[in-house]
Amino acid sequence: MVVKAVLDRVFIRIEPQTAAQGGIFIPESIDNPPTVGRIEAVGPEVSSVKPGQKVLFHVFDELPGYDKNVVVVRESSLLGVFEDE
């Protein structure tokens, strides 16, 4: 299935987090929803990010995507881009 993002929408695939940087185990049933993922697609009005980049986003602005591991947010809901990856 191919889905094309429209307007200022960004499709983000959530990356599972099982351990923190210090090696602490994070259970999958944690109440805090994930806020980090990789961009899969961007709409034509998106200029600050591109597919493949790892981003931090505002969790309360997300909408479910075509896959349970994909969310859709507006570009303005992106909080940052990881540059070391």
N, CA, C and O of each residue as an XYZ file, in Angstrom:
340
protein
N       0.833     -1.170      0.000
C       0.000      0.000      0.000
C       0.887      1.246      0.000
O       1.836      1.337      0.779
N       0.581      2.181     -0.857
C       1.311      3.444     -0.917
C       0.352      4.558     -0.538
O      -0.728      4.688     -1.114
N       0.753      5.350      0.424
C      -0.059      6.477      0.855
C       0.773      7.728      0.691
O       1.920      7.779      1.134
N       0.206      8.730      0.061
C       0.907      9.988     -0.172
C       0.392     11.030      0.809
O      -0.816     11.239      0.917
N       1.297     11.681      1.521
C       0.911     12.724      2.464
C       0.448     13.957      1.689
O       0.932     14.224      0.589
N      -0.481     14.698      2.263
C      -1.000     15.902      1.625
C      -0.762     17.123      2.514
O      -0.539     17.008      3.720
N      -0.816     18.286      1.882
C      -0.682     19.571      2.568
C       0.538     19.609      3.488
O       1.657     19.354      3.043
N       0.331     19.925      4.763
C       1.448     20.039      5.708
C       1.551     18.822      6.623
O       2.067     18.924      7.736
N       1.067     17.686      6.167
C       1.060     16.476      6.992
C       2.380     15.712      6.885
O       3.044     15.711      5.848
N       2.733     15.065      7.995
C       3.946     14.255      8.070
C       3.551     12.890      8.617
O       2.906     12.806      9.662
N       3.930     11.822      7.923
C       3.683     10.456      8.389
C       4.937      9.988      9.119
O       6.038     10.031      8.570
N       4.760      9.540     10.364
C       5.887      9.137     11.200
C       5.694      7.694     11.652
O       4.653      7.335     12.201
N       6.717      6.871     11.412
C       6.697      5.489     11.903
C       7.348      5.497     13.279
O       8.499      5.906     13.438
N       6.585      5.035     14.275
C       7.054      4.992     15.654
C       8.149      3.949     15.786
O       8.023      2.830     15.290
N       9.219      4.327     16.458
C      10.313      3.394     16.704
C      10.173      2.840     18.113
O      10.140      3.603     19.078
N      10.090      1.525     18.241
C       9.962      0.947     19.584
C      11.180      1.262     20.429
O      12.313      1.174     19.957
N      10.944      1.631     21.680
C      12.021      1.959     22.607
C      11.983      0.929     23.728
O      11.041      0.911     24.521
N      12.983      0.086     23.801
C      12.989     -0.936     24.845
C      14.005     -0.651     25.933
O      13.932     -1.247     27.007
N      14.956      0.247     25.685
C      15.923      0.603     26.720
C      16.294      2.068     26.580
O      16.427      2.589     25.472
N      16.455      2.714     27.704
C      16.884      4.103     27.708
C      18.381      4.155     27.412
O      19.041      3.117     27.356
N      18.918      5.363     27.224
C      20.340      5.493     26.916
C      21.221      4.895     28.001
O      22.295      4.370     27.707
N      20.778      4.970     29.254
C      21.563      4.428     30.356
C      21.406      2.932     30.523
O      21.979      2.350     31.444
N      20.631      2.289     29.637
C      20.447      0.854     29.694
C      19.276      0.405     30.548
O      19.095     -0.792     30.770
N      18.478      1.347     31.029
C      17.322      0.995     31.855
C      16.240      0.425     30.954
O      15.926      1.000     29.912
N      15.667     -0.710     31.357
C      14.614     -1.356     30.583
C      13.331     -0.553     30.677
O      12.931     -0.147     31.768
N      12.679     -0.321     29.541
C      11.394      0.378     29.499
C      10.350     -0.621     29.035
O      10.419     -1.084     27.896
N       9.392     -0.966     29.873
C       8.374     -1.936     29.470
C       7.489     -1.389     28.356
O       7.265     -0.182     28.267
N       6.990     -2.286     27.507
C       6.149     -1.873     26.390
C       4.797     -1.349     26.845
O       4.141     -0.624     26.097
N       4.365     -1.694     28.042
C       3.062     -1.264     28.524
C       3.108      0.072     29.254
O       2.186      0.395     30.002
N       4.150      0.840     29.053
C       4.288      2.122     29.732
C       3.154      3.054     29.318
O       2.708      3.029     28.170
N       2.692      3.873     30.253
C       1.575      4.769     29.992
C       1.933      5.945     29.086
O       1.055      6.512     28.436
N       3.183      6.309     29.037
C       3.588      7.437     28.199
C       3.705      6.994     26.750
O       4.493      6.099     26.446
N       2.947      7.592     25.858
C       3.026      7.203     24.453
C       4.347      7.650     23.825
O       4.945      8.625     24.281
N       4.805      6.956     22.792
C       6.068      7.322     22.154
C       5.971      8.663     21.450
O       4.918      9.029     20.926
N       7.068      9.386     21.442
C       7.107     10.690     20.783
C       8.279     10.808     19.817
O       8.613     11.907     19.373
N       8.898      9.687     19.492
C      10.038      9.673     18.581
C       9.746      8.691     17.459
O       9.195      7.615     17.689
N      10.117      9.069     16.250
C       9.919      8.174     15.119
C      10.666      8.649     13.893
O      11.320      9.692     13.915
N      10.566      7.871     12.812
C      11.205      8.215     11.539
C      10.140      8.644     10.543
O       9.071      8.041     10.451
N      10.447      9.671      9.818
C       9.507     10.191      8.831
C       9.435      9.245      7.647
O      10.457      8.861      7.079
N       8.218      8.874      7.282
C       7.981      8.011      6.119
C       7.597      8.818      4.896
O       8.019      8.501      3.784
N       6.793      9.870      5.092
C       6.335     10.677      3.963
C       6.004     12.078      4.446
O       5.624     12.273      5.600
N       6.152     13.050      3.557
C       5.795     14.428      3.873
C       4.920     14.997      2.761
O       5.053     14.627      1.595
N       4.032     15.894      3.142
C       3.183     16.553      2.163
C       3.958     17.625      1.403
O       5.066     17.982      1.805
N       3.396     18.141      0.316
C       4.086     19.118     -0.522
C       4.342     20.461      0.158
O       5.198     21.217     -0.301
N       3.636     20.777      1.225
C       3.852     22.046      1.927
C       4.875     21.939      3.059
O       5.150     22.933      3.731
N       5.436     20.764      3.278
C       6.414     20.550      4.349
C       7.799     20.891      3.820
O       8.227     20.377      2.787
N       8.503     21.775      4.552
C       9.822     22.196      4.075
C      10.950     21.942      5.076
O      12.121     22.028      4.705
N      10.628     21.633      6.331
C      11.681     21.545      7.342
C      12.245     20.142      7.547
O      13.294     19.993      8.173
N      11.580     19.117      7.038
C      12.045     17.738      7.228
C      11.847     16.940      5.943
O      11.139     17.360      5.027
N      12.502     15.763      5.903
C      12.351     14.885      4.738
C      12.274     13.436      5.212
O      12.662     13.131      6.340
N      11.779     12.549      4.364
C      11.687     11.135      4.741
C      13.032     10.568      5.198
O      14.086     10.897      4.655
N      12.960      9.706      6.214
C      14.160      9.067      6.741
C      14.715      9.744      7.981
O      15.481      9.129      8.723
N      14.345     10.995      8.224
C      14.870     11.688      9.393
C      14.158     11.224     10.662
O      12.966     10.915     10.644
N      14.908     11.182     11.760
C      14.356     10.823     13.060
C      13.907     12.114     13.736
O      14.671     13.076     13.818
N      12.661     12.133     14.222
C      12.096     13.362     14.780
C      11.452     13.132     16.139
O      11.098     12.013     16.510
N      11.316     14.223     16.859
C      10.580     14.279     18.112
C       9.316     15.066     17.803
O       9.382     16.125     17.179
N       8.155     14.554     18.238
C       6.910     15.248     17.915
C       6.000     15.346     19.124
O       6.158     14.612     20.100
N       5.052     16.256     19.048
C       4.092     16.482     20.120
C       3.044     15.387     20.082
O       2.286     15.290     19.117
N       2.991     14.574     21.098
C       2.174     13.360     21.098
C       0.669     13.639     21.054
O      -0.082     12.809     20.543
N       0.215     14.759     21.564
C      -1.221     14.999     21.616
C      -1.791     15.530     20.311
O      -3.001     15.727     20.204
N      -0.945     15.764     19.321
C      -1.408     16.237     18.021
C      -1.490     15.123     16.985
O      -1.853     15.376     15.836
N      -1.163     13.915     17.368
C      -1.092     12.828     16.397
C      -2.466     12.261     16.066
O      -3.386     12.279     16.883
N      -2.572     11.766     14.858
C      -3.752     11.041     14.394
C      -3.297      9.656     13.972
O      -2.158      9.499     13.534
N      -4.150      8.651     14.088
C      -3.738      7.319     13.640
C      -3.498      7.309     12.139
O      -4.166      8.016     11.384
N      -2.534      6.496     11.718
C      -2.213      6.374     10.302
C      -2.784      5.097      9.714
O      -3.672      4.474     10.296
N      -2.273      4.719      8.572
C      -2.740      3.529      7.859
C      -2.215      2.240      8.477
O      -2.620      1.149      8.076
N      -1.329      2.357      9.438
C      -0.679      1.225     10.098
C      -0.646      1.550     11.588
O      -0.544      2.723     11.948
N      -0.727      0.563     12.456
C      -0.751      0.850     13.898
C       0.540      1.491     14.406
O       0.548      2.099     15.476
N       1.628      1.362     13.649
C       2.903      1.960     14.042
C       3.193      3.274     13.336
O       4.307      3.791     13.419
N       2.198      3.820     12.639
C       2.372      5.077     11.914
C       1.363      6.092     12.438
O       0.180      5.790     12.594
N       1.852      7.296     12.705
C       0.974      8.395     13.102
C       1.119      9.523     12.086
O       2.104      9.600     11.351
N       0.120     10.390     12.063
C       0.127     11.531     11.159
C       0.043     12.790     12.004
O      -0.829     12.909     12.864
N       0.950     13.732     11.761
C       0.936     15.012     12.469
C       1.128     16.137     11.453
O       1.572     15.909     10.328
N       0.791     17.335     11.867
C       1.101     18.519     11.050
C       2.569     18.865     11.262
O       3.147     18.533     12.297
N       3.159     19.520     10.299
C       4.565     19.913     10.419
C       4.786     20.745     11.680
O       5.836     20.630     12.312
N       3.834     21.566     12.053
C       3.965     22.427     13.243
C       4.007     21.630     14.552
O       4.376     22.180     15.590
N       3.635     20.340     14.522
C       3.687     19.498     15.716
C       5.057     18.865     15.932
O       5.296     18.225     16.955
N       5.953     19.045     14.965
C       7.310     18.525     15.131
C       8.068     19.426     16.091
O       8.042     20.650     15.954
N       8.745     18.823     17.062
C       9.473     19.581     18.067
C      10.962     19.631     17.785
O      11.648     20.546     18.240
N      11.466     18.668     17.046
C      12.896     18.656     16.751
C      13.277     17.517     15.829
O      12.528     16.561     15.627
N      14.483     17.659     15.272
C      15.045     16.652     14.368
C      16.373     16.205     14.962
O      17.211     17.036     15.313
N      16.567     14.892     15.075
C      17.841     14.358     15.580
C      18.881     14.489     14.473
O      18.685     13.992     13.364
N      19.978     15.155     14.778
C      20.998     15.392     13.761
C      22.140     14.391     13.793
O      22.920     14.324     12.843
N      22.259     13.617     14.853
C      23.381     12.689     14.972
C      23.126     11.369     14.284
O      23.923     10.442     14.435
N      22.046     11.247     13.536
C      21.712      9.968     12.920
C      21.656     10.084     11.427
O      21.386      9.099     10.740
